[in-house]
Amino acid sequence: MRAGGGVHEWGTAIDGPFRARYMRFVIEVLRGQAQVDFVPNALTGVVFSAGLCAAGWEFGLYGLAGTAAGTATARLLGVDRDRITAGLEGFNACLVAVGCAVLLGACHLSTALLALAAAALVTVLTAAVARLLATWQLPTFTLPFCMTASALTIAAPGFPRIWHEEAGPAALPRAADGPVPLTFSDLWHGFFANIGQIFFMPQWYVGLIFLLGLFLAGRRAGVLACVGSVVGLLTAWALGTPAEQVAEGVAGYNAVLVTMALCGVVLVADAWSLAYAVAGAAAATFLHPALAALFAPSGGHAFTWPFVLVALVFLAAAPAFPRLRRV
C-alpha cells in the first residue's frame, strides 16, 4: 500500500509483506487456541485468551506461547498449510503449555522452558498419531496432548529441577468422599466450570467467558457446549458424584467435548447425532473416575482421556449405523 507522494505506508518495501506474514501467523495462533473447542475462529481465540488471563495473566501467556510454539514448529516442518491456517496444529500445544503452568508452577523458568519444548514436541506426536488413526479415518482430537501431559506428570517428580513440590504426587485410588447433595450454587457453578476445565480452569467466570467465545463463533457451538455441560451435570448427579467435584467442573468437562465432537464436528448435526453425542457425553462422565483412579499414582489427572477414548470408540462404530453421517 502507498500513501501520498509514493512513500510506502509502512516505511520500507519489505514492511508490507513482513507485516502480512506476521498477521497471518497471529491469526493462525488465535485459531489454534479456539480449536481446543473445535472452532477455527480467531476472535474466539482472543476471547479464550482473555478467559485464561482472567484466571491469571501467566495462564494467558502460557496459552499463547504454547500455541505459537506448536504452530511455528508445524510451519518449520512443512506441515500442510490448510491444517496450519485452520489452527489444527496449535490446540494440542496450547493445552500442553497451560497444563505445564497449572501442574508444575507457572513462575518457574524450568516450567516455561519445558512447556515450550513440549509444545513443539506435541506437533511431531500429532503427525505420528494422525498417520496411525488415518487407517480408520479417525481424527486425533486431543490424544497427542493426553499422551504428552500424562508422560510429563508421571516423569516430573523424578527430576528435581522440574518438580518443585516437597513430595511426589503418588496416591492410592480411594473411594470418593464429601457431601453429594447439590445446591443451586453447585449447579450453576458447575455448568460454567465444565467449560472452563477444558483449559484446566475451575473458575465459573472463566467458563462463562469461554462460552461467550463459543457463541461468538456460532450459535450451534455455544448451544452444544451448553448441552454437553448439562449432560455432564445430570450424569454426575445421577451417579452421586461429590458436590465439590461437580461445582469445580471436574466431572463434566469431557462431556462438553464429546457432545461438540460427535454432533457437528465429525458427524453431521441432526437429531440422531445429537442423541448419539448425549450418550457419549454420559459415558465420558462415567469413565472419568476410572481413569482418575488409574492415574492416581501420578496425581490422578485424567486430562481429556475420557473424551478421546469415548469419541474415538463412538466414531469407529458410527459407520455401522446408517443414520449417522460423517461431515
BELJONOR-V630024 format. One record per residue. N is the residue number from 1. RES is the residue in one small letter. SS is DSSP state (hx for helix, st for strand, lp for the rest). Layout:
BEGIN
n: (N/N)
res: (RES/RES)
ss: (SS/SS)
END
This chain:
BEGIN
n: (1/2/3/4/5/6/7/8/9/10/11/12/13/14/15/16/17/18/19/20/21/22/23/24/25/26/27/28/29/30/31/32/33/34/35/36/37/38/39/40/41/42/43/44/45/46/47/48/49/50/51/52/53/54/55/56/57/58/59/60/61/62/63/64/65/66/67/68/69/70/71/72/73/74/75/76/77/78/79/80/81/82/83/84/85/86/87/88/89/90/91/92/93/94/95/96/97/98/99/100/101/102/103/104/105/106/107/108/109/110/111/112/113/114/115/116/117/118/119/120/121/122/123/124/125/126/127/128/129/130/131/132/133/134/135/136/137/138/139/140/141/142/143/144/145/146/147/148/149/150/151/152/153/154/155/156/157/158/159/160/161/162/163/164/165/166/167/168/169/170/171/172/173/174/175/176/177/178/179/180/181/182/183/184/185/186/187/188/189/190/191/192/193/194/195/196/197/198/199/200/201/202/203/204/205/206/207/208/209/210/211/212/213/214/215/216/217/218/219/220/221/222/223/224/225/226/227/228/229/230/231/232/233/234/235/236/237/238/239/240/241/242/243/244/245/246/247/248/249/250/251/252/253/254/255/256/257/258/259/260/261/262/263/264/265/266/267/268/269/270/271/272/273/274/275/276/277/278/279/280/281/282/283/284/285/286/287/288/289/290/291/292/293/294/295/296/297/298/299/300/301/302/303/304/305/306/307/308/309/310/311/312/313/314/315/316/317/318/319/320/321/322/323/324/325/326/327)
res: (m/r/a/g/g/g/v/h/e/w/g/t/a/i/d/g/p/f/r/a/r/y/m/r/f/v/i/e/v/l/r/g/q/a/q/v/d/f/v/p/n/a/l/t/g/v/v/f/s/a/g/l/c/a/a/g/w/e/f/g/l/y/g/l/a/g/t/a/a/g/t/a/t/a/r/l/l/g/v/d/r/d/r/i/t/a/g/l/e/g/f/n/a/c/l/v/a/v/g/c/a/v/l/l/g/a/c/h/l/s/t/a/l/l/a/l/a/a/a/a/l/v/t/v/l/t/a/a/v/a/r/l/l/a/t/w/q/l/p/t/f/t/l/p/f/c/m/t/a/s/a/l/t/i/a/a/p/g/f/p/r/i/w/h/e/e/a/g/p/a/a/l/p/r/a/a/d/g/p/v/p/l/t/f/s/d/l/w/h/g/f/f/a/n/i/g/q/i/f/f/m/p/q/w/y/v/g/l/i/f/l/l/g/l/f/l/a/g/r/r/a/g/v/l/a/c/v/g/s/v/v/g/l/l/t/a/w/a/l/g/t/p/a/e/q/v/a/e/g/v/a/g/y/n/a/v/l/v/t/m/a/l/c/g/v/v/l/v/a/d/a/w/s/l/a/y/a/v/a/g/a/a/a/a/t/f/l/h/p/a/l/a/a/l/f/a/p/s/g/g/h/a/f/t/w/p/f/v/l/v/a/l/v/f/l/a/a/a/p/a/f/p/r/l/r/r/v)
ss: (lp/st/lp/hx/hx/hx/lp/st/lp/lp/lp/lp/lp/lp/hx/hx/hx/hx/hx/hx/hx/hx/hx/hx/hx/hx/hx/hx/hx/hx/hx/hx/hx/hx/hx/hx/hx/lp/lp/lp/lp/hx/hx/hx/hx/hx/hx/hx/hx/hx/hx/hx/hx/hx/hx/lp/hx/hx/hx/hx/hx/hx/hx/hx/hx/hx/hx/hx/hx/hx/hx/hx/hx/hx/hx/hx/lp/lp/lp/lp/hx/hx/hx/hx/hx/lp/lp/lp/lp/lp/hx/hx/hx/hx/hx/hx/hx/hx/hx/hx/hx/hx/hx/hx/lp/lp/lp/lp/hx/hx/hx/hx/hx/hx/hx/hx/hx/hx/hx/hx/hx/hx/hx/hx/hx/hx/hx/hx/hx/hx/hx/hx/hx/hx/hx/hx/lp/lp/lp/lp/lp/lp/hx/hx/hx/hx/hx/hx/hx/hx/hx/hx/hx/hx/hx/hx/lp/lp/lp/lp/lp/lp/lp/lp/lp/lp/lp/lp/lp/lp/lp/lp/lp/lp/lp/lp/lp/lp/lp/lp/lp/lp/lp/hx/hx/hx/hx/hx/hx/hx/hx/hx/hx/hx/hx/hx/hx/hx/hx/lp/lp/lp/lp/hx/hx/hx/hx/hx/hx/hx/hx/hx/hx/hx/hx/hx/hx/lp/hx/hx/hx/hx/hx/hx/hx/hx/hx/hx/hx/hx/hx/hx/hx/hx/hx/hx/hx/hx/hx/lp/lp/lp/hx/hx/hx/hx/hx/lp/lp/lp/lp/lp/hx/hx/hx/hx/hx/hx/hx/hx/hx/hx/hx/hx/hx/lp/st/lp/lp/lp/hx/hx/hx/hx/hx/hx/hx/hx/hx/hx/hx/hx/hx/hx/hx/hx/hx/hx/hx/hx/hx/hx/hx/hx/lp/hx/hx/hx/lp/lp/lp/lp/lp/lp/hx/hx/hx/hx/hx/hx/hx/hx/hx/hx/hx/hx/hx/hx/lp/lp/lp/lp/lp/lp/lp/st/lp)
END
